[in-house]
Amino acid sequence: MSKPVSGPPLAGAAGAAPIGAPEAGQVGDWLAGLQQRIVAGLEALDGHRFLRDAWQRDSGLAGAPGSGGGLSCVIENGEVFERGAVLFSQVRGDRLPGSASAQRPGLGGRPFEATGVSLVLHPRNPYVPTVHMNVRFFIAGGDEAAPIWWFGGGMDLTPYYPFEDDVVHFHRVCRQALAGFGPDWHPRFKKWCDDYFFLRHRNEARGVGGLFFDDLNEPGFERAFGMTRSVGDAFLDAYAPIVERRHTHPYGERERDFQAYRRGRYVEFNLVYDRGTLFGLQSGGRTESILCSMPPVANWRYDWQPEPGTPEARLADFLTPRDWA
């Protein structure tokens, strides 16, 4: 298996002073290892291997000078996962895109380094939820300013035919991942997730939430990195038991059709709102890796509503945020 380059922080973009921090290599090493551990766990669930596709980002790609690379691990038509991707990237550029500086407009246009792991899994069985997880580290710098760093990430669950015990389990693992850092972080990041994964044009939640955070540096590097590691390391504990319980549940064309309809909502969110997707496209990232988060099959219907009392109508009860844990 090709291993992503890790170690010292990436140098600054051409023509700019190098940016980074001694800790950047430590973060990159952990993220590369996290990807490998998660892929191994998912391969054990599915029984099929993920394709490993190492890539390099060349200077000038898509009009966005920069360099770096990554490793895309992808599965299609697996036993459990119809499509899944676990992506590692470590890139630099000479201008931080607006999607990454929305909360810090003063950083717009600075050279940057970004490293992260992101994943999306679209199971074949409609009774197994789609899931997303992302953990990332940014450094923005420049000639006249000290580098500024921050972490971001989280995970969220998007069921089609939800089971309450699955949703409760997922949220309890999320809560436990932050329990050692104080009582205020989980409620804050849980609400942030509910607010973020919301389709404003539909007035509808994408799924049942989980955790989300961004621009995190206030507790200091060691604590912020520790929180990020805890979230990433908790992913398999949060999701694998749900897959194991549900992937053999019988289903038919009706359930597959509803799954494809709800996947359309997932596509809408990723292309309209998701900061990770927008950052990748705006920074001249590798399009094939960015868009492999999309489901393999999705559909849309004009003004369709499920009939009251059906299993499909029951989903709406789960999309209302609540304290699941």
NUPADREN-497576 format. One record per residue: residue number from 1; residue in one letter; z, y, x of N, C-alpha, C in turn. Coordinates in steps of 0.001 Angstrom, whole numbers, plus 500000, padded with zeros to 6 digits. Example, Ala and Ser with C-alpha at 12.3 -4.5 7.8 and 13.67 -1.06 7.14 Angstrom:
2
REC drentor lumdren   n.zz   n.yy   n.xx  ca.zz  ca.yy  ca.xx   c.zz   c.yy   c.xx
REC       1       A 507800 494310 513190 507800 495500 512300 507800 496700 513200
REC       2       S 507080 497750 512850 507140 498940 513670 507870 500030 512900
***
This chain:
325
REC drentor lumdren   n.zz   n.yy   n.xx  ca.zz  ca.yy  ca.xx   c.zz   c.yy   c.xx
REC       1       M 500000 498811 500839 500000 500000 500000 500000 501229 500868
REC       2       S 499149 502211 500538 499146 503466 501259 500389 504255 500930
REC       3       K 500987 504820 501959 502211 505584 501748 501915 507053 501917
REC       4       P 502396 507922 500972 502169 509339 501116 502827 509861 502385
REC       5       V 502239 510917 502912 502821 511553 504081 504134 512196 503685
REC       6       S 505181 511957 504447 506463 512583 504198 507026 513027 505529
REC       7       G 508132 513734 505499 508741 514211 506730 508901 515701 506707
REC       8       P 508473 516409 507759 508694 517843 507831 507992 518558 506698
REC       9       P 508496 519721 506288 507845 520471 505232 506443 520877 505639
REC      10       L 505575 521008 504663 504214 521427 504926 504206 522842 505482
REC      11       A 503268 523124 506363 503133 524478 506878 502556 525376 505810
REC      12       G 502654 526674 506029 502127 527623 505052 500623 527579 505001
REC      13       A 500058 528230 503976 498617 528247 503811 497977 528985 504974
REC      14       A 496699 528721 505191 495997 529332 506303 496098 530845 506230
REC      15       G 496409 531463 507366 496510 532912 507405 497861 533441 507011
REC      16       A 498764 532580 506558 500093 533019 506135 501131 532402 507048
REC      17       A 502296 533043 507114 503383 532472 507890 503822 531162 507269
REC      18       P 504203 530157 508087 504692 528904 507506 505883 529148 506599
REC      19       I 505963 528380 505527 507095 528482 504624 507754 527124 504541
REC      20       G 508965 527084 504039 509632 525815 503872 511096 525928 504213
REC      21       A 511769 524805 504180 513182 524731 504490 513421 523391 505139
REC      22       P 514463 523252 505978 514714 521957 506601 514853 520824 505597
REC      23       E 515281 521152 504379 515520 520125 503379 514251 519624 502702
REC      24       A 513127 520316 502866 511923 519943 502129 511458 518537 502481
REC      25       G 511550 518163 503748 511161 516818 504124 512063 515770 503505
REC      26       Q 513356 516069 503398 514312 515161 502761 513940 514933 501306
REC      27       V 513567 515996 500616 513162 515870 499213 511892 515030 499099
REC      28       G 510913 515291 499975 509672 514533 499927 509885 513052 500167
REC      29       D 510766 512726 501111 511059 511318 501374 511666 510639 500148
REC      30       W 512615 511327 499507 513249 510720 498333 512236 510545 497202
REC      31       L 511383 511541 496982 510407 511454 495906 509412 510321 496149
REC      32       A 508941 510168 497395 508019 509072 497693 508687 507721 497440
REC      33       G 509958 507597 497809 510683 506358 497539 510915 506131 496068
REC      34       L 511193 507198 495320 511390 507079 493873 510139 506525 493209
REC      35       Q 508985 507035 493572 507747 506528 493006 507620 505022 493235
REC      36       Q 507896 504582 494455 507751 503165 494770 508728 502310 493969
REC      37       R 509974 502796 493808 510963 502022 493046 510587 501929 491575
REC      38       I 510118 503030 491008 509744 503017 489591 508534 502116 489361
REC      39       V 507530 502214 490221 506343 501368 490061 506727 499894 490144
REC      40       A 507602 499547 491070 508038 498146 491179 508721 497694 489896
REC      41       G 509567 498547 489311 510231 498191 488064 509262 498038 486912
REC      42       L 508259 498906 486841 507277 498830 485756 506358 497627 485916
REC      43       E 506020 497288 487155 505204 496092 487374 505952 494836 486941
REC      44       A 507262 494827 487143 508051 493682 486681 508040 493589 485163
REC      45       L 508035 494725 484475 507982 494718 483013 506618 494266 482498
REC      46       D 505550 494727 483147 504204 494489 482630 503613 493171 483119
REC      47       G 503929 492779 484343 503333 491578 484905 502024 491825 485625
REC      48       H 501538 493066 485611 500316 493425 486321 500629 494510 487348
REC      49       R 499834 494550 488418 500031 495563 489452 499352 496873 489085
REC      50       F 499950 497948 489524 499342 499266 489422 498316 499436 490549
REC      51       L 497222 500104 490246 496280 500528 491270 496922 501613 492116
REC      52       R 496835 501512 493448 497306 502548 494366 496103 503345 494868
REC      53       D 496116 504642 494636 494988 505494 495008 495511 506687 495804
REC      54       A 495476 506575 497139 495914 507680 497994 494810 508722 498082
REC      55       W 495187 509984 498131 494203 511062 498156 494700 512220 499014
REC      56       Q 493744 513004 499467 494037 514203 500247 493438 515407 499547
REC      57       R 494174 516502 499594 493691 517754 499002 493111 518596 500124
REC      58       D 491819 518878 500055 491151 519637 501094 491229 521130 500817
REC      59       S 491267 521913 501895 491291 523366 501757 490060 523826 500997
REC      60       G 490286 524710 500032 489182 525259 499258 488854 524482 498014
REC      61       L 489576 523417 497724 489300 522610 496535 489393 523446 495280
REC      62       A 488339 523432 494486 488290 524141 493197 488616 525618 493362
REC      63       G 488265 526185 494506 488502 527606 494703 489941 527963 494949
REC      64       A 490780 526983 495235 492205 527240 495466 492568 526713 496848
REC      65       P 492488 527562 497892 492747 527085 499247 494119 526427 499349
REC      66       G 494165 525347 500076 495429 524650 500243 495185 523281 500833
REC      67       S 496245 522524 500987 496105 521196 501561 497254 520328 501072
REC      68       G 497287 519106 501558 498311 518160 501143 497661 516916 500598
REC      69       G 498381 516196 499779 497839 514975 499215 498865 514257 498378
REC      70       G 498605 512995 498115 499521 512258 497274 499078 510828 497076
REC      71       L 499773 510159 496201 499482 508767 495851 499565 508642 494339
REC      72       S 498448 508262 493725 498402 508018 492283 498491 506520 492041
REC      73       C 499498 506101 491293 499664 504697 490911 499369 504587 489420
REC      74       V 498331 503829 489067 497804 503834 487704 497615 502407 487215
REC      75       I 497939 502190 485946 497661 500908 485298 496884 501179 484020
REC      76       E 495885 500375 483759 495117 500438 482517 494915 499029 481995
REC      77       N 495056 498875 480676 494870 497579 480021 495810 496516 480575
REC      78       G 497063 496935 480784 498067 495967 481192 498571 495162 480010
REC      79       E 499485 494274 480276 500064 493457 479214 500919 494296 478276
REC      80       V 501669 495249 478828 502558 496117 478055 502008 497530 477957
REC      81       F 501506 498042 479078 501073 499444 479130 499555 499541 479015
REC      82       E 499118 500186 477941 497686 500403 477764 497162 501369 478818
REC      83       R 497967 502348 479135 497707 503212 480287 499034 503740 480789
REC      84       G 499175 503832 482093 500365 504418 482686 500020 504990 484044
REC      85       A 500735 506029 484432 500512 506652 485727 501840 507124 486281
REC      86       V 502088 506822 487552 503250 507316 488285 502688 508016 489511
REC      87       L 502817 509321 489548 502083 510145 490504 503025 510832 491480
REC      88       F 502703 510756 492767 503399 511523 493797 502407 512513 494388
REC      89       S 502834 513758 494564 501986 514750 495230 502850 515648 496096
REC      90       Q 502260 516125 497172 502919 517038 498095 501837 517988 498582
REC      91       V 501787 519180 498013 500662 520084 498234 501163 521476 498601
REC      92       R 500265 522270 499137 500553 523662 499438 499365 524506 499009
REC      93       G 499593 525781 498846 498523 526701 498507 498887 528108 498917
REC      94       D 497918 529001 498875 498191 530358 499323 498549 531307 498188
REC      95       R 498450 530830 496919 498813 531688 495792 499486 530845 494716
REC      96       L 500763 531110 494449 501490 530367 493421 500895 530672 492052
REC      97       P 500446 529646 491297 499840 529895 489983 500837 530457 488978
REC      98       G 500317 531121 487970 501159 531730 486944 501994 530721 486188
REC      99       S 501514 529489 486023 502278 528480 485291 503571 528125 485999
REC     100       A 503633 528304 487329 504835 527992 488092 505728 529203 488302
REC     101       S 505232 530396 487972 506012 531609 488212 506298 532383 486937
REC     102       A 506143 531706 485780 506329 532398 484507 507731 532977 484376
REC     103       Q 508743 532238 484870 510113 532708 484786 510489 533620 485955
REC     104       R 509617 533678 486965 509868 534491 488158 508586 535247 488496
REC     105       P 508195 536218 487698 506902 536877 487900 506756 537523 489269
REC     106       G 507882 537874 489911 507799 538479 491227 507267 537545 492297
REC     107       L 507228 536234 492003 506747 535254 492976 505256 534983 492837
REC     108       G 504649 535493 491780 503236 535245 491553 502402 535667 492747
REC     109       G 501511 534781 493180 500629 535102 494281 501163 534765 495653
REC     110       R 502420 534332 495784 502948 533964 497098 502425 532590 497514
REC     111       P 502387 532324 498831 502103 530957 499260 503211 530027 498796
REC     112       F 502881 528764 498599 503859 527845 498022 503697 526446 498594
REC     113       E 504752 525674 498476 504747 524232 498683 505308 523595 497424
REC     114       A 504729 522507 496998 505205 521806 495801 505123 520311 496046
REC     115       T 506194 519620 495748 506207 518164 495857 506906 517592 494635
REC     116       G 506417 516482 494132 507019 515945 492917 506512 514566 492562
REC     117       V 507224 513955 491633 506811 512701 490999 506744 512951 489501
REC     118       S 505659 512565 488886 505542 512668 487431 504965 511361 486909
REC     119       L 505379 511002 485713 504856 509773 485126 504708 509931 483622
REC     120       V 503739 509230 483094 503554 509071 481647 503149 507624 481411
REC     121       L 503768 506990 480415 503459 505605 480066 503096 505537 478589
REC     122       H 501906 505014 478307 501427 504823 476941 501365 503322 476658
REC     123       P 502394 502766 476031 502402 501326 475756 501340 500936 474725
REC     124       R 500966 499667 474759 499996 499150 473794 500644 498971 472419
REC     125       N 501855 498438 472388 502536 498152 471134 503073 499453 470527
REC     126       P 502712 499783 469273 503190 501031 468669 504698 501096 468477
REC     127       Y 505377 499970 468584 506831 499979 468442 507544 500307 469754
REC     128       V 506790 500431 470833 507342 500871 472112 506992 502340 472288
REC     129       P 507954 503210 472547 507651 504643 472650 506865 504988 473913
REC     130       T 506064 506022 473807 505534 506690 474994 506684 507415 475681
REC     131       V 506607 507530 476998 507668 508206 477734 507057 509055 478849
REC     132       H 507760 510127 479185 507360 511030 480271 508581 511311 481131
REC     133       M 508365 511383 482451 509422 511794 483370 508800 512592 484500
REC     134       N 509520 513590 484982 509015 514415 486069 510191 514969 486854
REC     135       V 510100 514931 488170 511055 515618 489040 510249 516294 490147
REC     136       R 510596 517534 490483 509755 518310 491390 510580 519337 492164
REC     137       F 510001 519813 493259 510635 520786 494134 509578 521795 494574
REC     138       F 509887 523075 494418 508985 524156 494802 509633 525034 495853
REC     139       I 508813 525540 496770 509218 526619 497671 508121 527661 497630
REC     140       A 508494 528906 497389 507559 530032 497433 508012 530967 498538
REC     141       G 507082 531410 499381 507448 532251 500513 506437 533347 500740
REC     142       G 506470 533907 501933 505558 534977 502283 506007 535676 503547
REC     143       D 505183 536576 504030 505462 537249 505294 506672 538151 505235
REC     144       E 506930 538757 504091 507948 539801 504012 509152 539385 503181
REC     145       A 509249 538152 502833 510362 537723 501985 510823 536340 502412
REC     146       A 512114 536098 502272 512651 534775 502564 512140 533777 501522
REC     147       P 511903 532524 501913 511450 531531 500940 512453 531367 499805
REC     148       I 511939 531140 498624 512755 530871 497438 512398 529477 496948
REC     149       W 513403 528655 496682 513172 527279 496275 513792 527031 494906
REC     150       W 513301 526004 494239 513922 525564 492990 513459 524143 492649
REC     151       F 514278 523475 491843 513978 522143 491327 513639 522237 489842
REC     152       G 512935 521221 489364 512680 521088 487936 512506 519628 487598
REC     153       G 512539 519313 486314 512291 517934 485923 512858 517576 484567
REC     154       G 513030 516268 484363 513556 515765 483102 512787 514545 482639
REC     155       M 513173 514049 481478 512457 512939 480844 512605 513056 479333
REC     156       D 511590 512575 478624 511639 512657 477159 510899 511476 476559
REC     157       L 511303 511132 475337 510827 509935 474640 510008 510339 473426
REC     158       T 508864 509674 473235 507979 509983 472110 507683 508702 471329
REC     159       P 508534 508350 470365 508310 507122 469600 507319 507329 468445
REC     160       Y 506765 506227 467973 505874 506228 466816 506592 505617 465616
REC     161       Y 507228 504481 465847 508069 503825 464847 509462 503706 465459
REC     162       P 510265 504737 465349 511513 504781 466126 512607 503876 465577
REC     163       F 513420 503391 466509 514641 502659 466201 515807 503504 466692
REC     164       E 516802 503689 465837 517892 504577 466190 518631 504119 467445
REC     165       D 518827 502802 467597 519562 502355 468778 518792 502624 470063
REC     166       D 517456 502620 470006 516664 502969 471185 516848 504434 471555
REC     167       V 516790 505293 470553 516910 506729 470809 518309 507058 471328
REC     168       V 519315 506452 470732 520696 506676 471181 520857 506210 472631
REC     169       H 520329 505028 472945 520426 504524 474315 519786 505499 475300
REC     170       F 518600 505948 475011 517886 506852 475911 518700 508119 476172
REC     171       H 519250 508703 475107 520019 509940 475256 521348 509713 475967
REC     172       R 521945 508565 475773 523215 508299 476452 523016 508126 477953
REC     173       V 521906 507504 478343 521627 507402 479777 521359 508789 480358
REC     174       C 520646 509624 479615 520419 511006 480062 521744 511744 480236
REC     175       R 522623 511591 479295 523929 512255 479391 524716 511751 480592
REC     176       Q 524696 510438 480809 525446 509864 481923 524890 510330 483263
REC     177       A 523575 510555 483329 522970 510996 484582 523536 512331 485056
REC     178       L 524008 513157 484134 524531 514479 484482 526042 514549 484388
REC     179       A 526684 513470 483977 528123 513517 483707 528936 513895 484934
REC     180       G 528502 513474 486119 529266 513746 487317 529164 515163 487836
REC     181       F 528363 515995 487177 528154 517360 487651 528826 518406 486765
REC     182       G 529565 517947 485760 530257 518861 484873 529772 518726 483451
REC     183       P 530577 519171 482471 530267 518925 481058 529197 519836 480465
REC     184       D 528818 520893 481159 527920 521880 480545 526441 521583 480756
REC     185       W 526115 520766 481749 524705 520596 482091 523942 519798 481047
REC     186       H 524504 518697 480550 523750 517888 479594 523417 518647 478315
REC     187       P 524368 519317 477648 523986 520062 476442 522926 521127 476716
REC     188       R 523024 521760 477875 522054 522799 478223 520660 522212 478409
REC     189       F 520558 521131 479179 519251 520544 479450 518704 519781 478256
REC     190       K 519593 519266 477400 519140 518591 476191 518495 519601 475241
REC     191       K 519130 520740 475053 518559 521768 474184 517266 522320 474774
REC     192       W 517238 522490 476093 516031 522973 476751 514874 522028 476484
REC     193       C 515143 520732 476508 514118 519736 476222 513623 519857 474782
REC     194       D 514552 519975 473828 514167 520129 472424 513292 521363 472224
REC     195       D 513652 522444 472909 512896 523691 472758 511539 523617 473451
REC     196       Y 511502 522944 474605 510269 522936 475397 509205 522020 474791
REC     197       F 509585 520784 474433 508602 519831 473916 508424 520024 472406
REC     198       F 507957 521195 472059 507793 521595 470657 506407 522198 470497
REC     199       L 505653 521688 469544 504310 522200 469275 504420 523369 468301
REC     200       R 504403 524560 468843 504620 525742 468007 503528 525893 466963
REC     201       H 502303 525524 467294 501213 525671 466324 501325 524658 465183
REC     202       R 502146 523619 465369 502386 522633 464311 503777 522776 463693
REC     203       N 504617 523575 464339 506031 523679 463940 506663 522290 463899
REC     204       E 506481 521565 465011 506850 520151 465027 507223 519734 466443
REC     205       A 508277 518934 466569 508655 518387 467866 507664 517316 468296
REC     206       R 507456 517204 469621 506572 516158 470125 507221 514788 470004
REC     207       G 508521 514718 470229 509220 513450 470176 510686 513660 469895
REC     208       V 511529 512817 470472 512966 512879 470187 513754 513469 471354
REC     209       G 513061 514042 472340 513732 514776 473394 514328 513901 474474
REC     210       G 515250 514508 475207 515883 513882 476362 516516 514961 477212
REC     211       L 515912 515247 478374 516384 516287 479280 515194 517088 479782
REC     212       F 515394 518380 480011 514390 519197 480676 515094 520344 481381
REC     213       F 514651 520630 482620 515171 521795 483336 514102 522292 484293
REC     214       D 514191 523564 484629 513246 524165 485553 513935 525325 486249
REC     215       D 513332 525808 487344 513858 526969 488067 515325 526785 488435
REC     216       L 515706 525564 488810 517111 525257 489076 517437 525456 490558
REC     217       N 518253 526465 490863 518792 526626 492212 520207 527184 492202
REC     218       E 520725 527505 491007 522014 528189 490906 523201 527388 491420
REC     219       P 523183 526026 491365 524356 525338 491912 524310 525166 493426
REC     220       G 523258 525655 494095 523077 525426 495514 522216 524204 495758
REC     221       F 521640 524112 496985 520657 523069 497251 521222 521670 497062
REC     222       E 522349 521349 497691 522849 519982 497653 523144 519529 496229
REC     223       R 523750 520412 495440 524097 520037 494065 522846 519945 493187
REC     224       A 521934 520889 493342 520705 520854 492552 519868 519626 492911
REC     225       F 519793 519302 494192 519072 518097 494614 519767 516849 494086
REC     226       G 521105 516848 494105 521848 515713 493577 521591 515494 492097
REC     227       M 521528 516563 491318 521239 516442 489897 519838 515898 489676
REC     228       T 518892 516395 490462 517511 515949 490332 517397 514470 490686
REC     229       R 518072 514049 491762 518054 512627 492124 518657 511771 491020
REC     230       S 519746 512231 490429 520404 511447 489392 519498 511262 488182
REC     231       V 518763 512315 487815 517840 512216 486684 516715 511237 487011
REC     232       G 516097 511373 488178 515006 510473 488538 515444 509030 488629
REC     233       D 516608 508806 489235 517103 507443 489408 517529 506805 488089
REC     234       A 517773 507607 487051 518210 507072 485760 517045 506626 484879
REC     235       F 515813 506922 485288 514691 506695 484381 514562 505241 483941
REC     236       L 514531 504309 484891 514340 502909 484510 515473 502404 483627
REC     237       D 516701 502845 483886 517820 502443 483029 517646 502971 481608
REC     238       A 517036 504143 481472 516849 504738 480148 515728 504060 479371
REC     239       Y 514675 503636 480067 513464 503218 479366 513243 501705 479357
REC     240       A 513528 501027 480457 513190 499595 480543 513823 498755 479441
REC     241       P 515100 498964 479075 515661 498139 477996 514932 498305 476666
REC     242       I 514404 499487 476404 513652 499718 475163 512363 498908 475188
REC     243       V 511661 498939 476313 510435 498155 476449 510728 496670 476262
REC     244       E 511782 496189 476899 512112 494768 476812 512421 494341 475380
REC     245       R 513055 495240 474595 513408 494899 473208 512205 494908 472276
REC     246       R 511224 495789 472528 510212 496074 471504 508803 495597 471817
REC     247       H 508494 495207 473052 507077 495021 473384 506462 493780 472740
REC     248       T 507279 492867 472197 506727 491710 471488 506801 491864 469971
REC     249       H 507199 493027 469478 507309 493257 468029 505920 493140 467392
REC     250       P 505761 492374 466314 504444 492229 465686 503931 493567 465133
REC     251       Y 502620 493774 465239 501994 494989 464701 500559 494665 464321
REC     252       G 499962 495591 463555 498588 495405 463121 497788 496686 463249
REC     253       E 496640 496726 462575 495755 497883 462679 496384 499143 462099
REC     254       R 497197 498982 461049 497850 500157 460466 498727 500853 461508
REC     255       E 499519 500087 462221 500411 500673 463225 499619 501263 464392
REC     256       R 498553 500591 464802 497729 501127 465891 497055 502422 465480
REC     257       D 496652 502505 464221 495998 503712 463733 496967 504893 463725
REC     258       F 498201 504637 463290 499202 505711 463290 499569 506107 464714
REC     259       Q 499654 505145 465598 499925 505442 467002 498850 506380 467570
REC     260       A 497577 506083 467285 496495 506931 467785 496561 508330 467196
REC     261       Y 496931 508428 465922 497084 509745 465281 498185 510553 465957
REC     262       R 499341 509931 466211 500451 510643 466848 500157 510942 468318
REC     263       R 499371 510105 468963 498963 510409 470326 498157 511704 470393
REC     264       G 497469 512020 469309 496755 513292 469278 497684 514476 469482
REC     265       R 498889 514385 468942 499878 515446 469158 500251 515539 470640
REC     266       Y 500335 514386 471293 500674 514352 472713 499604 515085 473523
REC     267       V 498350 514826 473198 497245 515497 473882 497324 517005 473666
REC     268       E 497579 517414 472427 497662 518843 472139 498728 519519 472993
REC     269       F 499899 518903 473084 500957 519523 473878 500564 519609 475347
REC     270       N 500059 518519 475905 499745 518505 477332 498700 519547 477706
REC     271       L 497712 519740 476854 496634 520653 477191 496936 522106 476843
REC     272       V 497846 522342 475921 498109 523715 475485 499363 524291 476133
REC     273       Y 500428 523476 476279 501733 524009 476668 502294 523487 477988
REC     274       D 501967 522270 478380 502697 521642 479471 502502 522389 480784
REC     275       R 503612 522805 481406 503538 523585 482635 503021 522762 483800
REC     276       G 503344 521469 483830 502862 520625 484910 501353 520461 484878
REC     277       T 500797 520210 483693 499349 520098 483563 498671 521409 483940
REC     278       L 499204 522514 483430 498608 523816 483716 498698 524154 485197
REC     279       F 499850 523841 485824 499985 524106 487251 498947 523322 488047
REC     280       G 498800 522044 487722 497835 521237 488449 496425 521778 488347
REC     281       L 496021 522172 487142 494670 522681 486956 494499 524062 487587
REC     282       Q 495504 524929 487445 495402 526282 487988 495437 526302 489516
REC     283       S 496103 525320 490112 496234 525299 491567 495120 524510 492243
REC     284       G 494117 524106 491480 493031 523328 492064 493435 521920 492407
REC     285       G 494344 521349 491613 494810 519987 491865 493746 518952 491566
REC     286       R 494106 517707 491787 493171 516598 491603 493085 516254 490118
REC     287       T 491964 516613 489506 491817 516508 488055 492003 515080 487565
REC     288       E 491490 514099 488297 491589 512710 487870 493054 512286 487724
REC     289       S 493902 512761 488653 495323 512422 488576 496018 513218 487481
REC     290       I 495689 514492 487347 496343 515343 486348 496110 514803 484936
REC     291       L 494876 514430 484647 494525 514059 483281 494701 512572 482990
REC     292       C 495177 511783 483974 495448 510384 483646 496721 510252 482825
REC     293       S 497405 511377 482557 498536 511358 481628 498087 511250 480178
REC     294       M 496800 511438 479918 496302 511383 478554 496244 509940 478050
REC     295       P 496500 509735 476765 496392 508377 476212 494950 507912 476214
REC     296       P 494719 506594 476317 493345 506092 476349 492643 506198 475008
REC     297       V 493418 506199 473916 492858 506295 472568 493725 507259 471767
REC     298       A 493098 508218 471097 493802 509149 470211 492838 509565 469118
REC     299       N 493372 509972 467967 492488 510489 466923 493163 511600 466145
REC     300       W 492355 512321 465401 492827 513419 464571 492272 513236 463158
REC     301       R 493071 513638 462169 492623 513593 460775 492862 514959 460162
REC     302       Y 492029 515299 459219 492164 516600 458589 493302 516590 457564
REC     303       D 494342 517380 457853 495443 517629 456913 496038 516334 456353
REC     304       W 496197 515345 457212 496748 514071 456764 498267 514119 456756
REC     305       Q 498875 513502 455713 500330 513387 455624 500676 511951 455227
REC     306       P 501687 511362 455844 502070 510001 455438 502659 509995 454034
REC     307       E 502486 508903 453346 503047 508784 452008 504569 508688 452083
REC     308       P 505273 509385 451167 506742 509328 451178 507244 507901 451081
REC     309       G 508306 507613 451827 508917 506303 451780 508302 505262 452695
REC     310       T 507213 505617 453389 506573 504664 454296 507233 504725 455677
REC     311       P 507032 503688 456492 507562 503741 457864 507017 504921 458653
REC     312       E 505778 505306 458363 505196 506453 459065 505895 507751 458692
REC     313       A 506293 507879 457447 506998 509098 457008 508390 509176 457617
REC     314       R 508973 508041 457954 510322 508011 458505 510411 508726 459856
REC     315       L 509299 508809 460581 509317 509450 461891 509818 510883 461807
REC     316       A 509487 511592 460732 509881 512997 460604 511390 513175 460704
REC     317       D 512169 512205 460227 513630 512300 460316 514101 512303 461767
REC     318       F 513375 511612 462634 513764 511527 464038 513325 512756 464832
REC     319       L 512332 513469 464340 511815 514621 465073 512661 515874 464881
REC     320       T 513675 515800 464045 514622 516903 463898 515707 516752 464956
REC     321       P 515864 517721 465869 516830 517568 466957 518250 517338 466429
REC     322       R 518950 516444 467112 520344 516179 466789 521059 515686 468046
REC     323       D 522346 515530 467962 523129 515058 469099 523108 513530 469096
REC     324       W 522048 512949 469647 521875 511504 469614 522932 510776 470434
REC     325       A 523358 511385 471526 524316 510704 472416 525687 510606 471827
***
